[in-house]
Amino acid sequence: MNMMCYQCEQTAKGTGCTAFGVCGKSPEVAALQDLLVYAVKDISRYAHRARLLGAADSKIDVFIVKSLFSTLTNVNFDQARFQQLIKDAYRIKQKAVALYTQAAKDSGAVPEQLEEPFNWWDESDDINALIGKGEAVTIQNRIDNLGPDVTGLQELITYGLKGASSYIDHAQILGNEAPDVYAAVIEMLNYLTTQPTDISDLLAKALDTGEINLKAMNCSTPPTPVPSDIPNRPKFASPP
């Protein structure tokens, strides 16, 4: 089984890991990660459109960010965990579809009937079926279809969003969230679902992704430490 991963500076020969990750990631895990990213992009289509109509759901936002974070190099290589995340992604997608449909109804608009190009989840799917589906949406497939330049820029945006997600996830754990940052990540994921090929536009969006990272880092800044006395702490002699 082959793979294609070049999201880190450790990648084999500086071009991409194609048999096994230098970091230890297996081709099977790489395929599951590719499928999860595909699923998150699909969810973003509905979440973004719902937001344009004034509707958002924090559970959808948090799931998208945590899922992206899980696919960063060295974060998670557990096949069973990715199987569960992909299963959860289908449930979150249904939530996003319902959110968008209701938002459209409330605003008097007709919801778009979005094309479903790929059935990435079925209740009957076991881990091997999901790995097989992951192989259908690999980076290498897009390189073959769109060329290395377009695919590389699409992935540059994706990797930027993964990095931002690590900051956003930590901020969420600290109780410090920024709705506009979630909105920006989801909007950019939705952009990627359009399979953009214009180099100038992709470069501009890559720079926009850099701005998302700056906002994410700002919202993940931990609270200022406050000195406090700890009862019964050890006492150390002053240095000579």
C-alpha positions in Angstrom: 0.0 0.0 0.0 1.4 3.4 -1.0 0.9 6.8 0.6 1.8 10.4 0.0 2.5 12.7 2.9 4.7 15.8 2.8 3.3 18.0 5.5 6.5 18.2 7.6 10.2 19.0 7.2 11.1 15.4 8.0 9.5 14.0 4.8 11.6 11.4 2.9 14.1 12.9 0.5 12.5 16.3 0.9 9.7 15.3 -1.5 7.2 13.1 0.4 6.8 9.8 2.3 5.4 7.3 -0.1 5.9 3.9 1.6 5.9 4.7 5.3 6.2 8.0 7.2 9.6 9.0 8.5 7.6 10.0 11.6 6.2 6.5 12.0 2.9 7.1 10.3 1.7 4.0 8.4 0.0 4.1 5.0 -3.2 2.9 6.6 -3.2 5.8 9.0 -2.3 8.3 6.2 -5.4 7.0 4.3 -7.7 7.5 7.3 -6.3 11.0 7.9 -6.9 11.9 4.2 -10.5 10.6 4.5 -11.1 12.5 7.8 -9.9 15.8 6.2 -12.2 15.1 3.2 -15.1 14.6 5.6 -14.3 17.8 7.5 -14.2 19.8 4.2 -17.6 18.3 3.4 -19.0 19.4 6.7 -17.6 22.9 6.2 -19.8 23.4 3.1 -22.9 23.3 5.2 -21.5 25.0 8.3 -20.2 27.9 6.2 -23.5 28.4 4.4 -25.3 28.3 7.7 -23.0 31.0 9.1 -23.7 33.2 6.2 -27.3 33.1 7.3 -26.5 33.8 10.9 -26.5 30.3 12.3 -23.6 28.5 14.0 -23.1 25.5 16.3 -20.1 25.4 18.7 -20.2 21.6 18.6 -19.7 21.6 14.8 -16.9 24.2 15.1 -15.0 22.4 17.8 -15.3 19.0 16.0 -13.9 20.5 12.8 -10.9 22.0 14.6 -10.2 18.9 16.8 -10.4 16.7 13.7 -7.9 18.8 11.7 -5.6 18.9 14.7 -5.6 15.1 15.0 -4.1 14.8 11.5 -1.0 16.9 12.2 2.3 15.0 12.1 2.9 12.9 15.3 -0.4 13.9 16.9 -2.4 10.6 16.5 -1.6 7.4 14.7 -4.4 5.3 16.2 -6.5 3.6 13.5 -9.4 3.0 15.8 -9.5 6.6 16.9 -9.7 7.8 13.3 -12.4 5.2 12.6 -14.4 6.8 15.4 -13.7 10.3 14.3 -14.9 9.5 10.8 -18.1 7.9 12.2 -18.6 11.0 14.4 -18.0 13.2 11.3 -21.1 11.8 9.7 -23.2 12.6 12.7 -21.7 16.1 12.8 -22.4 16.5 9.0 -26.1 15.7 9.6 -26.1 18.4 12.3 -24.6 20.9 9.9 -27.0 20.0 7.1 -30.0 20.5 9.5 -28.5 23.8 10.8 -28.1 25.1 7.3 -31.5 23.9 6.2 -33.3 25.5 9.1 -31.3 28.7 8.7 -32.3 28.9 5.1 -36.0 28.3 6.0 -35.9 31.0 8.7 -34.4 33.5 6.3 -36.9 32.7 3.5 -34.1 31.3 1.3 -34.0 28.0 -0.6 -31.1 25.9 0.6 -28.6 24.8 -2.1 -28.7 21.1 -3.0 -25.0 20.4 -2.7 -23.6 17.6 -4.8 -22.3 14.7 -2.9 -19.3 13.6 -5.0 -18.1 10.8 -2.7 -19.8 8.6 -0.1 -17.1 8.8 2.6 -19.2 7.0 5.3 -21.6 4.2 5.5 -22.8 2.3 8.6 -21.5 -0.9 7.2 -17.9 0.5 6.8 -15.3 -1.3 8.8 -11.8 -0.1 9.2 -10.6 -1.7 6.0 -13.4 -0.2 4.0 -12.5 3.3 5.4 -8.9 2.8 4.5 -10.0 1.9 1.0 -12.1 5.1 0.8 -9.1 7.0 2.1 -7.0 5.8 -0.8 -9.6 7.3 -3.2 -9.0 10.8 -1.9 -5.3 10.9 -1.4 -3.0 13.9 -2.1 -1.4 11.8 -4.9 -4.7 11.6 -6.7 -5.0 15.4 -6.8 -1.3 15.7 -7.9 -2.1 13.4 -10.8 -5.3 15.3 -11.7 -4.4 18.9 -10.9 -0.6 18.9 -11.0 1.9 19.5 -8.2 1.7 23.3 -8.2 -2.1 23.6 -7.7 -2.2 20.7 -5.3 0.8 22.0 -3.4 -0.9 25.3 -2.8 -4.2 23.6 -1.8 -2.2 21.6 0.7 -0.3 24.6 2.0 -3.6 26.1 2.9 -4.7 22.8 4.5 -1.6 22.5 6.5 -1.9 26.1 7.7 -5.4 25.3 8.9 -4.1 22.2 10.7 -1.5 24.4 12.5 -4.1 27.0 13.4 -6.4 24.3 14.7 -3.7 23.2 17.2 -3.8 26.8 18.7 -7.6 27.0 18.5 -8.0 23.6 20.2 -5.8 24.7 23.1 -7.6 28.0 23.4 -10.9 26.1 23.6 -9.5 23.9 26.4 -8.5 27.1 28.3 -12.0 28.5 27.8 -10.8 31.2 25.4 -12.6 31.0 22.0 -13.1 33.4 19.2 -16.1 32.7 16.9 -14.6 34.7 14.0 -11.6 32.3 14.0 -13.8 29.3 13.7 -15.7 31.0 11.0 -12.4 31.8 9.1 -11.3 28.2 9.3 -14.6 26.9 8.1 -14.8 29.4 5.2 -11.3 28.4 4.0 -12.2 24.7 4.2 -15.3 25.5 2.1 -13.1 27.3 -0.4 -11.0 24.2 -0.8 -14.1 22.1 -1.6 -14.5 24.1 -4.8 -11.2 22.5 -6.1 -9.6 25.9 -6.8 -7.0 25.9 -9.5 -6.1 29.6 -10.0 -2.5 30.1 -8.8 -2.9 33.7 -7.9 -6.1 33.1 -5.9 -4.6 30.2 -4.1 -1.5 32.2 -3.1 -3.8 35.0 -1.8 -5.8 32.4 0.2 -2.5 31.0 1.6 -1.6 34.4 2.9 -5.1 34.7 4.4 -4.5 31.4 6.1 -1.4 32.9 7.7 -3.6 35.7 9.1 -5.9 33.0 10.6 -2.9 31.5 12.3 -2.0 34.9 13.9 -5.5 35.3 15.2 -5.5 31.7 16.5 -2.2 32.3 18.3 -3.7 35.5 19.9 -6.8 33.7 21.2 -4.7 30.8 22.6 -2.5 33.0 24.7 -2.8 31.6 28.3 -3.9 33.9 31.2 -1.2 35.9 32.8 0.3 33.9 35.7 -0.4 35.3 39.1 2.2 34.6 41.9 0.7 32.8 44.9 2.1 31.2 48.0 1.8 27.5 48.0 1.3 26.1 51.6 4.0 23.8 52.8 6.2 24.2 49.8 9.9 23.3 50.2 12.1 26.1 51.4 15.4 26.5 49.5 18.4 28.4 50.8 19.3 31.6 49.1 22.3 31.4 46.8 25.6 32.6 48.2 
